[in-house]
Amino acid sequence: MLRRRPEPSRSVTPTFNRLLVPVDLSDRNARPLQMALALARESHARVILLHVVEQLADTPPAELAAFYRRLLRRGQRRLQVLARPFARAGIPLRTEVSIGQPAREIVRAAARHKVDILVLASHRIRLDRPRLGWGTVSYKVGLLCQCPVLLVK
């Protein structure tokens, strides 16, 4: 009986070509952005920063057209600020602002851009009341997204 010699163990670090980083323009985005920057540097990846302006339900979009235009411009300006560390590091970057339901738009963007990983902010869930976190954007994206999702707390 021939015995095969075991292969030496090799540390395999995953590489990513495209990262999607959804941001809500709050201060909670600092850690996910730092994580995405580190991953992009290590993998020489392209990064897409996405902000979704939440569409108000039961309101015709035409009634709020000027309001949404202002929010889109504000989102794009804020994304330009958030993009600076990536630009300084020489990381190819794209910014995108859309209108819709955040979880749905994030999942669609991940599929459309064929991202390898999504880096997303998440808040801590209280262990004594875990069901309170079930309706969050990060929870929905984690369940629905077809690519790996890195939740950063």
C-alpha positions in Angstrom: 0.0 0.0 0.0 1.4 3.4 -1.0 1.1 6.2 1.4 1.0 9.7 0.1 3.1 12.2 1.9 0.9 15.0 3.2 1.1 18.3 1.3 2.8 21.1 3.3 0.1 23.5 4.6 0.0 26.7 2.7 -1.5 29.9 3.9 -3.9 31.1 1.3 -4.9 34.7 1.5 -7.9 35.4 -0.7 -7.6 38.1 -3.2 -10.3 40.4 -4.4 -10.6 42.3 -7.7 -13.7 44.3 -6.9 -14.9 45.6 -3.6 -18.2 47.3 -3.0 -18.5 49.6 0.1 -22.0 50.9 0.8 -22.0 53.9 3.0 -24.8 55.8 4.7 -22.8 59.0 5.2 -22.7 58.6 8.9 -19.7 58.3 11.2 -20.3 54.5 11.4 -18.5 54.2 8.0 -15.0 54.9 9.2 -14.1 51.3 10.2 -15.5 49.7 7.0 -13.8 52.2 4.9 -10.4 51.5 6.6 -11.0 47.8 6.2 -11.9 48.2 2.5 -8.8 50.4 2.0 -6.5 47.7 3.6 -8.1 44.9 1.5 -7.9 46.9 -1.7 -4.2 47.7 -1.1 -3.4 44.1 -0.4 -5.3 42.7 -3.3 -4.8 45.6 -5.8 -8.5 45.8 -6.1 -10.9 48.3 -7.6 -13.3 49.9 -5.1 -16.9 51.1 -5.6 -18.3 53.4 -3.0 -22.1 53.3 -3.0 -24.6 55.6 -1.3 -28.3 54.8 -1.5 -30.8 57.6 -0.9 -33.8 55.9 0.6 -36.9 56.4 -1.5 -40.0 57.4 0.5 -42.8 54.9 0.2 -46.2 55.9 -1.2 -45.0 59.2 -2.6 -44.8 59.8 -6.3 -41.2 60.5 -7.3 -42.2 63.5 -9.4 -43.5 65.3 -6.3 -40.1 65.0 -4.7 -37.8 65.4 -7.8 -36.1 68.5 -6.5 -35.6 67.0 -3.1 -34.0 63.9 -4.5 -31.8 65.9 -6.8 -30.4 67.8 -3.8 -29.8 64.5 -1.9 -28.1 62.9 -4.9 -25.7 66.0 -5.2 -25.0 65.9 -1.5 -24.3 62.2 -1.6 -21.9 62.6 -4.5 -20.1 65.4 -2.8 -19.7 63.3 0.4 -18.5 60.3 -1.5 -15.8 62.4 -3.1 -14.5 63.2 0.4 -14.6 59.6 1.4 -12.8 58.6 -1.8 -9.7 60.7 -1.0 -7.8 58.1 1.0 -8.3 55.6 -1.8 -7.1 58.1 -4.4 -4.0 58.9 -2.3 -3.2 55.2 -2.2 -3.6 54.9 -6.0 -6.6 52.6 -5.7 -8.9 52.7 -8.7 -12.2 53.9 -7.4 -15.7 54.6 -8.6 -18.5 56.4 -6.7 -22.2 55.8 -7.2 -25.3 57.3 -5.7 -28.8 55.8 -6.3 -32.3 56.1 -5.1 -34.3 53.2 -3.8 -34.6 50.8 -0.9 -31.0 50.5 0.5 -30.8 46.7 0.9 -32.2 46.0 -2.5 -30.0 48.6 -4.3 -26.9 47.3 -2.5 -27.6 43.7 -3.6 -28.3 44.8 -7.1 -25.1 46.9 -7.3 -23.1 43.9 -6.0 -24.5 41.7 -8.8 -24.2 44.4 -11.5 -20.6 45.1 -10.7 -19.7 41.4 -10.1 -18.0 42.3 -6.9 -15.9 39.7 -5.0 -16.7 41.0 -1.6 -18.9 43.6 0.0 -17.6 45.5 3.0 -20.5 46.9 5.1 -21.0 48.6 8.4 -23.1 46.8 11.0 -24.1 47.7 14.5 -23.8 45.5 17.5 -26.9 43.4 18.3 -27.9 43.1 21.9 -27.7 39.4 22.8 -30.7 39.7 25.1 -32.8 41.0 22.2 -31.3 39.6 18.9 -34.5 40.0 16.9 -34.2 43.8 17.0 -31.4 43.4 14.4 -33.3 41.3 11.9 -34.7 44.2 10.0 -31.5 46.1 9.5 -30.0 46.8 6.1 -26.8 44.8 7.0 -28.9 41.8 8.0 -30.9 41.9 4.8 -27.8 42.4 2.6 -26.0 39.5 4.4 -28.8 37.2 3.6 -29.6 38.3 0.1 -26.2 39.1 -1.4 -24.6 36.4 -3.5 -21.0 37.4 -2.8 -19.2 37.3 0.5 -20.1 40.1 2.9 -17.8 41.4 5.5 -19.7 43.1 8.3 -17.6 45.5 10.2 -18.7 46.6 13.7 
